Amino acid sequence: MIKRFVREDEGQTLVEYGLLVALIALVVIAILTLLGTKVRNVFVSINGHLVSTT
């Protein structure tokens, strides 16, 4: 039973995938935080141009 527990790596793989997803989420949050206002300004500008032309 102990040998089987040491050999099984399914739990280890699940933890690795969880850490990978958490890292990706942190990177996405950091990028959105840094670029969020710039992206918002672009959409506001586009919206202003669309409203003024109609």
N, C-alpha and C positions, 0 to 999 in steps of 0.2 A: 504494500500500500504506500509506503514512504517513497519507494523508487518510482512508482507511477506518479506521485505528486510532484516529485522533482523533475521528472521528464516532461510533464505536460507544460506546454507554453501558451495555451489558449488565453489564459488570464494575462500573461505578459504582453501578448499581442494586442489585447483589448486596451490595456493601459497605454501602450505606445500609440495606438490610434487616437485615444482620448487626448494625450499630450499633443499630438500633431494637430488635431482639430482646435485645441485651445490656443496653440501658437498661431495658427492661421487666423483665428478670430481676433487675437490681439493685434496682429499686423493690419488686418482690415480696419479695426477700430482706430488704430494710430493714423492710418492713411486718411480715413474719413475725417478725423479730427484736424489734421493738418491742412487738408484740401477742401474741407466742407464749405468754408466761407467763399472761397474762390469759385467753386461750382455753383453755389447759390447766387453769387453775383452774375455769373454767366446766364443763368436761367432768368433772373430778374431783367437783365439787359435784353434778352431775346423777347421776353414777354412785353417789355416796354416798346420795342420796335414793332411787334405784331399789333399791339393795341393802337399805336399811332398811325399805322398804315391802313387800318380798317375804318 
